[in-house]
Every structure is written in structure tokens, then in C-alpha cells.
Amino acid sequence: MMKNLIIGALASVLIAGASFAADWKVDHSKSEVRFGGTHAGNEFTGVFEKWQADINFDASNLSASKVKVTFDPSTAKTGNGLYDGTLKGEDWFKVDTYKIAVFEAVTFTHTGGNAYTAEGTLQIRDKTLPLTLAFTLDTNGNIAEMNASHSIDRIAYDLGVQSDADAAWVSKNIELKIKVVASH
């Protein structure tokens, strides 16, 4: 579940981080992909510590824009040792088998003002599903900041379905919060 959030968040950050023509370089010290939900009625939040994004985004030429975000699901951290260990296991990210998760987008739409959407796919474990990510993009000189929030259905990606398929313990939807700061 956290993996989905992180992947979605990373993808959002990469997409929004590029607002000028050509490639963008992510400033990881100012960027983050966060996720959250509930477990047994208690809220939890976490972050993906390792990810990389290849961003080629031009707001004046959206048809030539593309983003690929790759993240390491084994770096999903909540600060709770039980949760962190569980996320790496067979029922969740299965990190011994699936070393990366990937978001790729090649279709972008300007929806008004500083708002955009990116259409692509998110692969977690052996599931690849379509994902449309709404984001805002603010630029100042050669620096861009992208922000996005998105909900991901963990059940659709087979995350936690062996232990909690009906979402009685862990929320079905995992919320992603993505902030990406990049320069050109």
C-alpha cells in the first residue's frame, strides 16, 4: 500500500518538476514523496527515501514531454518498525522479488492556470495500471516546484490482500503527497 503511494508520489513529483523545455534535475533535499492511511483506526504517514526521476517537460510543448519515475520500495519508511518490516514482505511490496516500482507518463494536459494532468501507468510488483495524476506547477526562473495529491487503491495492486483483502485493518486507499523541486 505504501509502495503505491510512493510510486504515485514520485511520478507526480517528476512530472510537475519539469516546466521548461528539455531535462530537469530534481533537488532531492527539497523534494519528497509521502504516503499515508490508517491502520486499526490509527493514522500513519511515511516517505520513500530513494527514488529517481527522468523528467523532460515543456509546458509549451506538452506532446513532446515525458516523465519516468523509478523508486525503491524497500526504502518505504513510516518510523514504525512493525509497519516498515511488513511493507517489505511477501504480502506487500515483496522487495526480494520486485526491486523497483515505476511511473511513466507521456500524455500531459494543461487544465488551466498552473494546473496540469499527466496520464501514464504505475507499475507496482507485477501489476501495471493506468494512472492520471493532477498536479500544480509553479516556476521561478529556472526552478520549478510541482505539488500533487493522489489516492491509490492498494487492493488493485495486490498490496496486503493476503492479510487484509477487505481493508478491515489497513485503509484501502493510500494517500500520496508529492512535492518536487527541480531545476533546468
Residue, then its C-alpha position, 0 to 999 in steps of 0.5 A: m500500500m505504501k509502495n503505491l503511494i510512493i510510486g504515485a508520489l514520485a511520478s507526480v513529483l517528476i512530472a510537475g518538476a519539469s516546466f521548461a523545455a528539455d531535462w530537469k534535475v530534481d533537488h532531492s533535499k527539497s523534494e519528497v514523496r509521502f504516503g499515508g492511511t490508517h491502520a486499526g483506526n490509527e493514522f500513519t504517514g511515511v516517505f520513500e527515501k530513494w527514488q529517481a526521476d527522468i523528467n523532460f517537460d515543456a509546458s509549451n510543448l506538452s506532446a513532446s514531454k515525458v516523465k519516468v519515475t523509478f523508486d525503491p520500495s524497500t526504502a518505504k519508511t513510516g518510523n514504525g518498525l512493525y509497519d516498515g518490516t511488513l511493507k517489505g514482505e511477501d504480502w506487500f511490496k515483496v522487495d526480494t522479488y520486485k526491486i523497483a516500482v515505476f511511473e511513466a507518463v507521456t500524455f500531459t494536459h494543461t487544465g488551466g492556470n498552473a494546473y496540469t494532468a499527466e496520464g501514464t501507468l504505475q507499475i507496482r510488483d507485477k501489476t501495471l495500471p493506468l494512472t492520471l495524476a493532477f498536479t500544480l506547477d509553479t516556476n521561478g526562473n529556472i526552478a520549478e516546484m510541482n505539488a500533487s495529491h493522489s489516492i491509490d487503491r492498494i487492493a488493485y495492486d495486490l498490496g496486503v490482500q493476503s492479510d487484509a483483502d477487505a481493508a478491515w485493518v489497513s485503509k484501502n486507499i493510500e494517500l500520496k503527497i508529492k512535492v518536487v523541486a527541480s531545476h533546468 
